[in-house]
Amino acid sequence: MKKSTGTILLIVLICSANILMFISCQNKSEKKFDKLEKMNWLLGNWKNEMAEGVLTETWTKENDSTFSGTTYFIINKKDTVHSETIILTQLNDELVYRPTVKGQNNDEPVDFKLSSESEISFSFENPKHDYPQKIVYKKINETNLVATISGIQQGKQSQESYPMKKK
């Protein structure tokens, strides 16, 4: 009788420990990608029609830790003069913006690390990159954002802003 009571107690303790570990791991995974989740407002199709051409940016959620983006600047309704792919990923507690621009940096990605954040704005920086050194996304409202690139270009401070509307 004592042997079976001890066995039952041991089984209960093991099961309790497993349940606690499961709950603990579950809570951690729910908050694991919290920085990326704050940027859910970025998901979707964005567009800016200018006299020079049309800028489009599309963001999709690949998985819990990664968004992917594509950017195109098209002139004359058919000529793509700029294109890039972007990976926005949370690696541990760090958010990384990783663009690959066709024809630049040997077509290799460049990492920009999160430097500041709020509920409506995210800044990414790479001081070693030629230009830009800083990329900022700012949510204006549910259907409008402004993407800004800035830094030193040809020895002078430079900044370009791209307002976009959600399609």
N, C-alpha and C positions, 0 to 999 in steps of 0.2 A: 504494500500500500504506500509506504513512504517513498519507494522507488518511483512509482507512477506519479505521485504528487510532485516530486522533484522534476521529473521529466516534463510534466505539464507546465510547471512553473518556468522551466528553461525554455520551452517552446513559446510561451506567452512573452517572456522577456525578449527573445530573438525577434518575434513578430513585431513587438512594440518598437524595438530598435530599428527594424526595417521600415516601419511606417513613419517613424520620426525622420529617418534619413530621406525617405521619399518626399515628405512634406518640406523638409529643409531644402532639398535640391530643387523642388518645384518652385518654391518661393524665390530662390536665387535666379533660376532661369527666367522667371517672369520679369525680372528687373535687369537681366543681363544685357539687353540691347536698348536701354532706356534713352540714351543720347540719340540714337538713330530714330527711335520711335517719335521723338519730339519733332522730327523733320517730315512726318507723314504728310503734312500740308504741301510738300514739294511734289508729291506723286501726281502724275497726270501729264497732259499736253499743254504746253505754254507757247505763246506766239507773240512776235512783235513785227508788225508790218511798217517798214520805213521807206522813205524815198529811195534809199540805196539798195533795198532788197528785203527779204523776209528772213527773220531769225526764228527758228523753232527749237524747243528743248522739250524732250519727253523723258519722264522718269517713271520707272516701274520698280516694284518690290520683287527682288529675286528670291529672298528668304528672310528669316528673322534678323540677320546681321548685315544684309547687303541690299542696296538700291543700285540700279543701273540707269544711266542716262545717255542720251544721244543729243548732240547739238549740230544743227546745220544752219549755214547762212547761204541763202540762194538769191542770185540776182537774175533778172530777166526771166523769172518764173521757171528756169530750167538749169542754170549753171550753178553748181555747188562750189563756192569759193572757200568755204571753211567747213570742216566737219571734225567732230571729236566724239569719243566715247568716254564715259565717266563711270567709275565705280565709287560709290560712297559706302564705306563699310566701317563697322565698329569692330575693332580688334581689342579684346579685353575691355579696358575702360577708355580707349582712345578712338576717336572718330577720325577717319582718314578719307580725304577727297582725292581721287586718283584719276586725273584726266590723261587720255592718250590722244594727242592731236596729230592728225595725218600731216606728214611733212615736217614735223618738229621733233626734236630730241631723239632722232633716229627711230621715230615711231614707237618709242618706249614710253610707258607711263611715268608720271612725275607725282610724288606724294606731297600733299599739303595737309598739315595736321591742324585739327581744331584749335583755334587760339582764343576764341570767346564765343559765348552762346547766350541766348535769351529765348523766350517762348516764340519770338517772331524773327530772330536774326541769328545767323551762324557765320563766323569768320574762320577761314582756313588760311594758313600761312606756310610759305617755304622761302625763307630769306636767301637761300642759295640759288634759287631759280632765276633765270635771266629776266623774264617778264611773263606774266605778272608774278609778284611775290605774295600778293594777298587776293583772296576771292571771298566775296561776301554775298550771301543770299538774305534778302529781307522781305518778309511777308508784309504787304501793305494791307490787304484784306483777303477774303476767301478766294477772290478771282484775280488778284494782282500781286505781282512780286517785282523786285528789282534785283538783278544780279550785277555786281560791280567788281571789276578787276582793277588792281592798282599796283603801283610800285615804281621803281626807277627804270626808265627806258631811255636808252641813249644818253645817259648821264643826267636826265631830268625826271622829276616826279611826274607821273602820268596817272590818269584815272579815266576809266570808261564805264558808263552805266547803261544797263539794258533793261528797261521796263518791259514786262511781259504780262500778257493776259491769258488766263486759263481758257482753253477752248472747250 
